[in-house]
Amino acid sequence: VHVVESGGGTVQAGGSLRLSCEVSGYSYSSYCMGWFRHVPGKEREGVAGIGSDGSTSSADSVKGRFTISKDNAKNTLYLQMNSLKPEDTAMYYCTIVVAPCMTALQALGALVDEYNLRGQGTQVTVSS
């Protein structure tokens, strides 16, 4: 299984980035997926999740600014991030929830679990 994130970078506050997560060797369409972020010294934070039922949910800290989506034909998960703030600076990880999961709310609550499949992360830096 390969989970590869891309799209991170440095952007000024108010800017946008689109993260992509390509999954190979794993049929993820029936699993919950999502993104979490991590700043060294702080706890991991679930950012946005997508359920196996197609529902989506996001954390209050990014609601209205970040949008999660996926393209099953391309085995790719996306995170569109708009109106970025300096506090969004973090390493962003794409993750596949391996525990039984159906809804986006269930996904959001499980994104930071240690036993999930995830990639190496992509760094997002927002300058003020």
C-alpha positions as CSV (number, residue, x, y, z in Angstrom):
1,V,0.0,0.0,0.0
2,H,1.3,3.4,-1.0
3,V,-0.2,6.6,0.3
4,V,1.5,9.7,-1.2
5,E,0.6,13.2,-0.3
6,S,1.6,16.2,-2.4
7,G,0.6,19.9,-2.9
8,G,2.1,21.4,0.2
9,G,4.2,24.5,0.2
10,T,4.6,28.0,1.5
11,V,1.8,30.5,1.0
12,Q,0.9,33.9,2.4
13,A,-2.0,34.3,4.7
14,G,-5.2,34.4,2.8
15,G,-3.9,32.2,0.1
16,S,-4.9,28.8,-1.1
17,L,-3.4,25.3,-1.5
18,R,-4.8,22.0,-2.8
19,L,-3.4,18.9,-1.2
20,S,-3.6,15.6,-3.1
21,C,-3.3,12.0,-1.8
22,E,-2.8,9.2,-4.2
23,V,-3.4,5.7,-2.9
24,S,-2.2,2.6,-4.7
25,G,-2.4,-1.1,-3.8
26,Y,-5.5,-0.6,-1.7
27,S,-9.1,-0.4,-2.6
28,Y,-10.0,2.6,-0.4
29,S,-13.4,3.4,-1.9
30,S,-15.2,1.5,0.8
31,Y,-13.2,3.0,3.7
32,C,-13.3,6.3,5.5
33,M,-10.4,8.6,4.8
34,G,-9.3,12.0,5.8
35,W,-6.6,14.5,6.7
36,F,-5.0,15.3,10.0
37,R,-2.2,17.7,10.8
38,H,0.5,17.8,13.3
39,V,2.8,20.5,14.7
40,P,5.7,19.2,16.7
41,G,5.0,19.5,20.4
42,K,1.3,19.6,19.9
43,E,-1.4,16.9,19.5
44,R,-2.5,15.7,16.2
45,E,-5.6,17.4,14.9
46,G,-8.2,15.8,12.6
47,V,-8.9,18.3,9.9
48,A,-11.4,16.8,7.5
49,G,-12.9,13.4,6.9
50,I,-14.9,11.6,4.3
51,G,-17.1,8.6,5.1
52,S,-17.5,5.5,3.1
53,D,-21.0,6.8,2.6
54,G,-19.6,9.8,0.8
55,S,-20.5,12.3,3.6
56,T,-17.9,14.9,4.6
57,S,-17.1,16.7,7.8
58,S,-14.4,19.1,8.9
59,A,-13.1,20.4,12.2
60,D,-14.5,23.7,13.5
61,S,-11.1,25.3,13.1
62,V,-11.2,24.9,9.3
63,K,-15.0,24.8,8.7
64,G,-15.9,27.0,5.7
65,R,-12.3,27.2,4.5
66,F,-11.2,23.6,3.8
67,T,-13.1,21.2,1.6
68,I,-12.4,17.5,1.4
69,S,-13.2,15.4,-1.7
70,K,-12.2,12.3,-3.5
71,D,-12.1,10.8,-6.9
72,N,-12.5,7.1,-6.7
73,A,-11.6,6.6,-10.4
74,K,-8.2,8.2,-9.7
75,N,-7.8,6.7,-6.2
76,T,-7.1,10.2,-5.0
77,L,-8.2,12.3,-2.0
78,Y,-8.1,16.0,-2.0
79,L,-8.1,18.8,0.5
80,Q,-8.8,22.3,-0.9
81,M,-7.6,24.9,1.6
82,N,-8.7,28.5,1.2
83,S,-8.2,31.6,3.3
84,L,-5.2,30.0,4.9
85,K,-4.0,31.4,8.3
86,P,-0.6,31.2,10.0
87,E,-2.1,28.8,12.5
88,D,-2.8,26.3,9.7
89,T,1.0,25.8,9.4
90,A,1.6,22.1,10.0
91,M,2.5,18.8,8.4
92,Y,-0.6,17.4,6.8
93,Y,-1.1,13.7,6.6
94,C,-3.6,11.7,4.5
95,T,-5.0,8.7,6.3
96,I,-7.1,5.7,5.7
97,V,-9.2,4.6,8.6
98,V,-8.9,0.9,9.1
99,A,-11.5,0.5,11.9
100,P,-15.1,0.0,10.9
101,C,-16.4,3.4,9.7
102,M,-19.2,4.7,7.6
103,T,-19.9,8.4,8.3
104,A,-17.7,11.5,8.0
105,L,-18.2,12.2,11.7
106,Q,-16.9,8.7,12.5
107,A,-14.0,9.4,10.2
108,L,-13.1,12.7,11.8
109,G,-13.0,11.1,15.2
110,A,-10.7,8.3,14.0
111,L,-8.2,10.2,11.8
112,V,-5.4,10.4,14.4
113,D,-5.5,6.7,15.4
114,E,-2.1,5.2,15.4
115,Y,-3.0,2.0,13.5
116,N,-4.4,3.9,10.4
117,L,-2.6,3.8,7.1
118,R,-1.1,7.1,6.3
119,G,1.5,8.7,4.1
120,Q,4.7,10.6,4.9
121,G,3.0,13.9,5.0
122,T,3.3,17.2,3.2
123,Q,4.3,20.5,4.8
124,V,2.1,23.5,4.7
125,T,3.5,26.8,5.9
126,V,1.5,30.0,6.0
127,S,3.3,33.2,6.5
128,S,1.7,36.3,8.0
